[in-house]
């Protein structure tokens, strides 16, 4: 089997396969979309061997399939704004990437990326090889459970948090606007992995509540969470969520908190505020517009809710990234 070259090139390996137009400037690579796509680009920073940070925006005219044969174990972190991307691999059900932050663990088996046509795709991604993580830990004389083997214990609630969203946005605007020096990507990536590990350790310190949730109910609650994340600005009614979970309202609330460590209403608010952070990238939307889209008639109440989740105001976020 011939291995693709994601370790050295990241998205550049797919770019070569699909015939993207490539330009480079130091550690930055820019891939323009060819004629089989409507428009768009992928911009990538490779500050060191084994670490690739990228931001993308494009629309495919036809179904795109690309199979990666990566020999080295790695983590692929995605923060999805929009679009339909899925991964498939032998012996594992297809994984559709829902909005916000998702983690893919590659153990050396072929991994196929599928991109649906006709829908704008926007995401930020980090491709992090285990060899780089080991080098990073040794170079700084620290031991922390952030290797690929440790990542197998990380659950969606450890990966997809508001503070992780903030780091992913910092990386997105760093890549797109050359706002970060190359060494910063190393430390931001280390910060991101440490946040995942810390979320797991914090959960273990809490009083165990998983006795509320059977394995079967856990799968139903995953569907509830995925439905909320799919379109948080149009969250289904509690009645609809109860029907999906096949639970009464009281049981749903208790089980959801038992599994995810936070009340259902708090999770919904966080999902809305994570989407609000993504909307702040749209120049044509004022903060008042975004407040309305998020269901707040009073912009001041929206600002208070945003700050409670992200510890920064919407206006300060925009100013910080020059948006």
C-alpha positions as semicolon CSV with decimal commas, in nm:
position;residue;x (nm);y (nm);z (nm)
1;X;0,000;0,000;0,000
2;X;0,130;0,343;-0,091
3;X;0,108;0,591;0,194
4;X;-0,016;0,944;0,135
5;X;0,203;1,220;0,269
6;X;-0,011;1,397;0,531
7;X;0,276;1,382;0,780
8;X;0,488;1,617;0,569
9;X;0,221;1,803;0,374
10;X;-0,104;1,798;0,574
11;X;-0,379;1,920;0,341
12;X;-0,111;1,958;0,075
13;X;-0,128;1,583;0,013
14;X;-0,496;1,605;-0,087
15;X;-0,420;1,924;-0,280
16;X;-0,166;1,735;-0,492
17;X;-0,410;1,448;-0,547
18;X;-0,693;1,677;-0,659
19;X;-0,483;1,922;-0,856
20;X;-0,518;2,233;-0,641
21;X;-0,313;2,537;-0,732
22;X;-0,048;2,575;-0,461
23;X;0,155;2,872;-0,343
24;X;0,390;2,891;-0,046
25;X;0,536;3,165;0,169
26;X;0,760;3,030;0,444
27;X;0,555;2,810;0,675
28;X;0,230;2,914;0,503
29;X;0,076;2,717;0,216
30;X;-0,227;2,832;0,017
31;X;-0,436;2,599;-0,196
32;X;-0,675;2,747;-0,451
33;X;-0,969;2,535;-0,557
34;X;-0,962;2,398;-0,916
35;X;-1,243;2,394;-1,171
36;X;-1,418;2,089;-1,021
37;X;-1,507;2,314;-0,729
38;X;-1,717;2,630;-0,738
39;X;-1,479;2,848;-0,542
40;X;-1,274;2,873;-0,227
41;X;-0,940;2,789;-0,069
42;X;-0,750;2,613;0,207
43;X;-0,475;2,800;0,392
44;X;-0,235;2,604;0,609
45;X;0,049;2,674;0,852
46;X;0,313;2,406;0,913
47;X;0,534;2,553;1,188
48;X;0,717;2,223;1,253
49;X;0,724;1,869;1,119
50;X;0,415;1,672;1,217
51;X;0,185;1,968;1,294
52;X;-0,048;2,135;1,043
53;X;-0,301;2,409;1,127
54;X;-0,547;2,506;0,853
55;X;-0,856;2,710;0,776
56;X;-1,081;2,642;0,478
57;X;-1,375;2,785;0,289
58;X;-1,507;2,630;-0,034
59;X;-1,798;2,473;-0,219
60;X;-1,760;2,147;-0,414
61;X;-1,947;2,104;-0,744
62;X;-1,947;1,726;-0,712
63;X;-1,896;1,462;-0,445
64;X;-1,534;1,461;-0,332
65;X;-1,371;1,148;-0,190
66;X;-1,011;1,127;-0,077
67;X;-0,852;0,834;0,106
68;X;-0,561;0,896;0,340
69;X;-0,313;0,619;0,416
70;X;-0,130;0,761;0,716
71;X;0,118;0,523;0,874
72;X;0,184;0,737;1,180
73;X;-0,081;0,773;1,456
74;X;-0,230;1,120;1,478
75;X;-0,521;1,335;1,592
76;X;-0,733;1,546;1,361
77;X;-0,924;1,825;1,536
78;X;-1,198;2,001;1,339
79;X;-1,406;2,304;1,428
80;X;-1,694;2,308;1,181
81;X;-1,876;2,629;1,092
82;X;-2,070;2,492;0,798
83;X;-2,082;2,211;0,547
84;X;-2,114;1,836;0,519
85;X;-1,794;1,640;0,585
86;X;-1,773;1,278;0,690
87;X;-1,501;1,022;0,757
88;X;-1,522;0,649;0,696
89;X;-1,279;0,368;0,776
90;X;-1,290;-0,008;0,779
91;X;-1,489;-0,160;1,062
92;X;-1,621;0,176;1,191
93;X;-1,953;0,344;1,102
94;X;-1,933;0,660;0,890
95;X;-1,869;0,968;1,106
96;X;-2,055;1,283;1,001
97;X;-1,886;1,592;1,145
98;X;-2,142;1,807;1,321
99;X;-2,088;2,177;1,400
100;X;-1,831;2,292;1,654
101;X;-1,527;2,092;1,767
102;X;-1,480;1,728;1,671
103;X;-1,191;1,484;1,720
104;X;-1,082;1,211;1,478
105;X;-0,822;0,958;1,597
106;X;-0,618;0,789;1,324
107;X;-0,445;0,463;1,413
108;X;-0,285;0,391;1,077
109;X;-0,587;0,243;0,898
110;X;-0,703;0,410;0,572
111;X;-0,927;0,707;0,642
112;X;-1,162;0,835;0,372
113;X;-1,282;1,194;0,369
114;X;-1,614;1,262;0,196
115;X;-1,728;1,615;0,107
116;X;-2,084;1,668;-0,013
117;X;-2,142;1,893;-0,316
118;X;-2,334;2,218;-0,340
119;X;-2,300;2,329;0,022
120;X;-2,050;2,589;0,145
121;X;-1,790;2,430;0,369
122;X;-1,607;2,627;0,636
123;X;-1,382;2,478;0,903
124;X;-1,061;2,508;1,103
125;X;-0,847;2,198;1,150
126;X;-0,534;2,074;1,325
127;X;-0,354;1,761;1,212
128;X;-0,135;1,658;1,506
129;X;0,096;1,359;1,482
130;X;0,190;1,164;1,792
131;X;0,560;1,207;1,716
132;X;0,522;1,585;1,740
133;X;0,335;1,554;2,072
134;X;0,618;1,342;2,210
135;X;0,878;1,592;2,089
136;X;0,679;1,879;2,240
137;X;0,656;1,709;2,580
138;X;1,023;1,611;2,590
139;X;1,142;1,953;2,474
140;X;0,960;2,117;2,764
141;X;1,044;1,853;3,024
142;X;0,679;1,784;3,109
143;X;0,459;1,479;3,136
144;X;0,090;1,516;3,062
145;X;-0,165;1,270;2,918
146;X;-0,211;1,425;2,571
147;X;-0,072;1,153;2,342
148;X;-0,286;0,968;2,087
149;X;-0,320;0,675;2,328
150;X;-0,460;0,915;2,591
151;X;-0,702;1,069;2,342
152;X;-0,899;0,744;2,324
153;X;-1,048;0,837;2,662
154;X;-1,165;1,182;2,550
155;X;-1,537;1,210;2,493
156;X;-1,729;1,479;2,301
157;X;-1,793;1,678;2,619
158;X;-1,416;1,696;2,682
159;X;-1,337;1,817;2,331
160;X;-1,624;2,052;2,252
161;X;-1,623;2,324;2,518
162;X;-1,650;2,704;2,501
163;X;-1,284;2,756;2,599
164;X;-1,179;2,513;2,324
165;X;-1,392;2,711;2,078
166;X;-1,205;3,029;2,174
167;X;-0,866;2,865;2,109
168;X;-0,990;2,729;1,776
169;X;-1,104;3,078;1,676
170;X;-0,764;3,218;1,770
171;X;-0,605;2,958;1,543
172;X;-0,852;3,027;1,264
173;X;-0,778;3,399;1,251
174;X;-0,410;3,336;1,305
175;X;-0,400;3,122;0,991
176;X;-0,626;3,344;0,782
177;X;-0,470;3,675;0,870
178;X;-0,112;3,578;0,957
179;X;-0,185;3,716;1,304
180;X;0,028;3,468;1,500
181;X;0,404;3,404;1,485
182;X;0,491;3,042;1,391
183;X;0,595;2,935;1,747
184;X;0,252;3,038;1,876
185;X;0,090;2,750;1,686
186;X;0,298;2,503;1,887
187;X;0,184;2,645;2,219
188;X;-0,178;2,690;2,110
189;X;-0,186;2,327;1,998
190;X;-0,036;2,217;2,328
191;X;-0,293;2,430;2,511
192;X;-0,574;2,269;2,313
193;X;-0,464;1,914;2,393
194;X;-0,416;2,003;2,760
195;X;-0,769;2,143;2,772
196;X;-0,904;1,810;2,647
197;X;-0,707;1,618;2,910
198;X;-0,803;1,866;3,184
199;X;-1,173;1,834;3,104
200;X;-1,145;1,457;3,149
201;X;-0,959;1,490;3,480
202;X;-1,213;1,742;3,610
203;X;-1,498;1,508;3,524
204;X;-1,331;1,226;3,714
205;X;-1,303;1,445;4,025
206;X;-1,674;1,515;4,032
207;X;-1,916;1,294;4,216
208;X;-1,999;1,010;3,973
209;X;-2,345;1,041;3,827
210;X;-2,330;0,792;3,543
211;X;-2,543;0,544;3,738
212;X;-2,836;0,749;3,611
213;X;-2,756;0,650;3,252
214;X;-2,762;0,306;3,094
215;X;-2,559;0,239;2,778
216;X;-2,879;0,235;2,573
217;X;-2,993;0,570;2,713
218;X;-2,644;0,711;2,660
219;X;-2,681;0,649;2,286
220;X;-3,017;0,828;2,288
221;X;-2,866;1,124;2,473
222;X;-2,587;1,143;2,215
223;X;-2,858;1,187;1,952
224;X;-3,014;1,466;2,156
225;X;-2,679;1,644;2,183
226;X;-2,609;1,602;1,811
227;X;-2,952;1,745;1,722
228;X;-2,890;2,049;1,942
229;X;-2,543;2,104;1,790
230;X;-2,672;2,065;1,434
231;X;-2,867;2,391;1,453
232;X;-2,848;2,550;1,800
233;X;-3,027;2,866;1,686
234;X;-3,334;2,653;1,613
235;X;-3,323;2,409;1,901
236;X;-3,620;2,167;1,900
237;X;-3,876;2,192;2,175
238;X;-3,830;2,000;2,498
239;X;-4,116;1,778;2,387
240;X;-3,930;1,687;2,067
241;X;-3,609;1,618;2,259
242;X;-3,802;1,395;2,501
243;X;-3,947;1,200;2,210
244;X;-3,600;1,156;2,058
245;X;-3,459;1,036;2,391
246;X;-3,769;0,825;2,463
247;X;-3,776;0,975;2,812
248;X;-3,999;1,196;3,017
249;X;-3,883;1,553;3,075
250;X;-3,762;1,493;3,431
251;X;-3,564;1,181;3,336
252;X;-3,415;1,358;3,032
253;X;-3,288;1,645;3,244
254;X;-3,143;1,417;3,513
255;X;-2,984;1,177;3,262
256;X;-2,842;1,457;3,046
257;X;-2,673;1,620;3,345
258;X;-2,552;1,280;3,464
259;X;-2,385;1,208;3,130
260;X;-2,255;1,552;3,030
261;X;-2,204;1,712;3,370
262;X;-2,424;2,015;3,302
263;X;-2,798;2,084;3,283
264;X;-2,971;2,058;2,946
265;X;-3,055;2,432;2,943
266;X;-2,689;2,519;3,012
267;X;-2,573;2,298;2,726
268;X;-2,821;2,464;2,490
269;X;-2,702;2,810;2,598
270;X;-2,341;2,711;2,539
271;X;-2,427;2,576;2,194
272;X;-2,604;2,902;2,106
273;X;-2,308;3,110;2,227
274;X;-2,057;2,895;2,038
275;X;-2,257;2,957;1,722
276;X;-2,271;3,328;1,812
277;X;-1,890;3,333;1,826
278;X;-1,878;3,191;1,473
279;X;-2,133;3,449;1,352
280;X;-1,909;3,731;1,474
281;X;-1,686;3,655;1,173
282;X;-1,959;3,779;0,937
283;X;-1,896;4,148;0,869
284;X;-2,252;4,211;0,752
285;X;-2,397;4,109;1,089
286;X;-2,400;4,361;1,371
287;X;-2,397;4,242;1,731
288;X;-2,762;4,341;1,749
289;X;-2,834;4,122;1,445
290;X;-2,652;3,830;1,603
291;X;-2,838;3,881;1,931
292;X;-3,167;3,858;1,743
293;X;-3,058;3,542;1,559
294;X;-2,970;3,390;1,896
295;X;-3,314;3,468;2,035
296;X;-3,228;3,779;2,239
297;X;-3,439;4,091;2,183
298;X;-3,213;4,284;2,420
299;X;-2,849;4,304;2,297
300;X;-2,731;4,374;2,653
301;X;-2,872;4,042;2,773
302;X;-2,707;3,869;2,478
303;X;-2,374;4,031;2,566
304;X;-2,411;3,917;2,929
305;X;-2,487;3,559;2,821
306;X;-2,197;3,557;2,573
307;X;-1,955;3,680;2,839
308;X;-2,083;3,427;3,091
309;X;-1,995;3,144;2,850
310;X;-1,680;3,278;2,679
311;X;-1,548;3,523;2,944
312;X;-1,520;3,795;2,681
313;X;-1,777;4,032;2,531
314;X;-1,876;4,007;2,163
315;X;-1,732;4,351;2,087
316;X;-1,403;4,266;2,262
317;X;-1,384;3,943;2,063
318;X;-1,425;4,132;1,737
319;X;-1,171;4,395;1,833
320;X;-0,924;4,130;1,942
321;X;-0,926;3,968;1,599
322;X;-0,964;4,287;1,399
323;X;-1,306;4,178;1,268
